[in-house]
Amino acid sequence: MIVGHVDHGKSTLIGRLLADTGSVAGDRLAEVKDQELAHLLDHLEEEREQGITIDTTQTFFRTEKREYVIIDAPGHVEFLKNMVTGASQADAAVLVVDAVDGVREQTRRHASVLAWLGIDRVLVVVNKMDLVGYSQAAYEKVREAVIDHLAVLGIKATDSVPISAKNGVNIIRPEQAMSWYTGKCLLEVLDNFCPEQNNAEAAFVFPVQGLYKGKVLGRVCSGSILSGDQVKVLPAGKLVTVRTIDRYPEVVGRATKGESVALSVGPDQPGRGAVLAGMDSCLKVVRKLKAQIFWLVFDEVGINDPLVMRCATQQVRCRIRSIKSRIGSEDLRLIEDGKERIREREVADVEIIAEHGLVASSFNDLPELGRFVLEKDGRVCAGGIIQ
């Protein structure tokens, strides 16, 4: 996930990564040769006209070490909802800060969203170093301000890198312009991020995405499964046997965390929204849960207003039963007045009650079942984590 204040250079950085790693076709590069690299990502005509990123954009590039999926998040305050939607899919984040502007409103707010969604692997990138003459003092000033703010949120920055995305400085190789910087270039730091390792001892968990040709489709989010294993179907509580495992284009005997597979199970076939769990799983079916939510829209929400929760592939009607506390997202100030309603861009600790049981986990134990969004009147209005 790449986040940061509007105009701090997120899209330009991604354009640079695509260009310098050879991940974009030559004719596409020629098309934008007289424009900003940021236009490589502009897939909406409205974005070209306004010069801002509106939707989250997923794009791909490859280094010698691994393949990446990058989510480019909008920096403009009106598009914070899309930023939360994108962040909920990310394993790590790059927080881009302008060397001239420093920490701004959206820098603080986006950092807060990362913290509230539990993304604790954050790389700080100080961009536009060319505009401060590649000054070490300017870099250190901005770097320290960002790291201090992250620390308040409980995030310890993984690393920090000074760059000029526009000029391609310190992206894929060190540059003489910043001889004082002895750290790694941006791509090397990214390549050193260690993906979360699968715990072979963890219980098998598999949210069902749907059915296709009589098989159950989904992604293993914990543990592993062998053909012939018996598993629980939650929330129904039934037992089924995994007969075959298809990992396209072949049939395999075992699937592990992170793999998308098709399972042939019986005697019953669970549908979308069910969760398959190993016999040793401690997953619970609950109706009441404590959560922290980030309210995104102008319309306020009050206790007992009808909402819909989407957690993994589950969808359930719910309501907020009580509001324990509210915090302003920009200054992290505790809001004292009333606990009956939540307003735009406030964070709240709440108790939620669902219309029927859903399979959930605390975010720290299993992020895939501890992270959710809320909908009101058919639109996404909040993101949150289960405590």
WOTACOR-V808329 format. One record per residue. N is the residue number from 1. SS is DSSP state (alpha for helix, beta for strand, coil for the rest). Layout:
N;SS
N;SS
//
This chain:
1;coil
2;beta
3;beta
4;beta
5;coil
6;coil
7;coil
8;coil
9;coil
10;alpha
11;alpha
12;alpha
13;alpha
14;alpha
15;alpha
16;alpha
17;alpha
18;alpha
19;alpha
20;alpha
21;coil
22;coil
23;coil
24;coil
25;coil
26;alpha
27;alpha
28;alpha
29;alpha
30;alpha
31;alpha
32;coil
33;coil
34;coil
35;coil
36;coil
37;alpha
38;alpha
39;alpha
40;alpha
41;coil
42;coil
43;coil
44;coil
45;alpha
46;alpha
47;alpha
48;alpha
49;alpha
50;alpha
51;coil
52;coil
53;coil
54;coil
55;coil
56;coil
57;beta
58;beta
59;beta
60;beta
61;beta
62;beta
63;coil
64;coil
65;coil
66;coil
67;beta
68;beta
69;beta
70;beta
71;beta
72;beta
73;coil
74;coil
75;coil
76;coil
77;alpha
78;alpha
79;alpha
80;alpha
81;alpha
82;alpha
83;alpha
84;alpha
85;alpha
86;alpha
87;alpha
88;coil
89;coil
90;coil
91;coil
92;coil
93;beta
94;beta
95;beta
96;beta
97;beta
98;beta
99;coil
100;coil
101;coil
102;coil
103;coil
104;coil
105;alpha
106;alpha
107;alpha
108;alpha
109;alpha
110;alpha
111;alpha
112;alpha
113;alpha
114;alpha
115;alpha
116;alpha
117;coil
118;coil
119;coil
120;coil
121;coil
122;beta
123;beta
124;beta
125;beta
126;beta
127;beta
128;coil
129;alpha
130;alpha
131;alpha
132;alpha
133;coil
134;coil
135;coil
136;alpha
137;alpha
138;alpha
139;alpha
140;alpha
141;alpha
142;alpha
143;alpha
144;alpha
145;alpha
146;alpha
147;alpha
148;alpha
149;alpha
150;alpha
151;alpha
152;alpha
153;coil
154;coil
155;coil
156;coil
157;coil
158;coil
159;beta
160;beta
161;beta
162;beta
163;coil
164;beta
165;coil
166;coil
167;coil
168;coil
169;beta
170;coil
171;coil
172;coil
173;coil
174;coil
175;coil
176;alpha
177;alpha
178;alpha
179;coil
180;coil
181;coil
182;coil
183;coil
184;coil
185;coil
186;alpha
187;alpha
188;alpha
189;alpha
190;alpha
191;alpha
192;coil
193;coil
194;coil
195;coil
196;coil
197;coil
198;coil
199;coil
200;coil
201;coil
202;coil
203;coil
204;coil
205;beta
206;beta
207;beta
208;beta
209;beta
210;beta
211;beta
212;beta
213;coil
214;coil
215;beta
216;beta
217;beta
218;beta
219;beta
220;beta
221;beta
222;beta
223;coil
224;beta
225;beta
226;beta
227;coil
228;coil
229;coil
230;beta
231;beta
232;beta
233;beta
234;beta
235;coil
236;coil
237;coil
238;beta
239;beta
240;beta
241;beta
242;beta
243;beta
244;beta
245;beta
246;beta
247;beta
248;coil
249;coil
250;beta
251;beta
252;beta
253;coil
254;beta
255;beta
256;beta
257;coil
258;coil
259;coil
260;beta
261;beta
262;beta
263;beta
264;beta
265;beta
266;beta
267;coil
268;coil
269;coil
270;coil
271;coil
272;coil
273;coil
274;coil
275;beta
276;beta
277;beta
278;beta
279;coil
280;coil
281;coil
282;coil
283;coil
284;beta
285;beta
286;beta
287;beta
288;beta
289;beta
290;beta
291;beta
292;beta
293;beta
294;beta
295;beta
296;coil
297;coil
298;coil
299;coil
300;coil
301;beta
302;beta
303;coil
304;coil
305;coil
306;coil
307;beta
308;beta
309;beta
310;beta
311;beta
312;coil
313;coil
314;beta
315;beta
316;beta
317;beta
318;beta
319;beta
320;beta
321;beta
322;beta
323;beta
324;beta
325;beta
326;beta
327;beta
328;beta
329;coil
330;coil
331;coil
332;coil
333;coil
334;beta
335;beta
336;coil
337;coil
338;coil
339;coil
340;coil
341;beta
342;beta
343;coil
344;coil
345;coil
346;beta
347;beta
348;beta
349;beta
350;beta
351;beta
352;beta
353;beta
354;beta
355;beta
356;beta
357;beta
358;beta
359;beta
360;beta
361;coil
362;coil
363;coil
364;coil
365;coil
366;coil
367;alpha
368;alpha
369;alpha
370;coil
371;beta
372;beta
373;beta
374;beta
375;beta
376;beta
377;coil
378;coil
379;beta
380;beta
381;beta
382;beta
383;beta
384;beta
385;beta
386;beta
387;coil
//
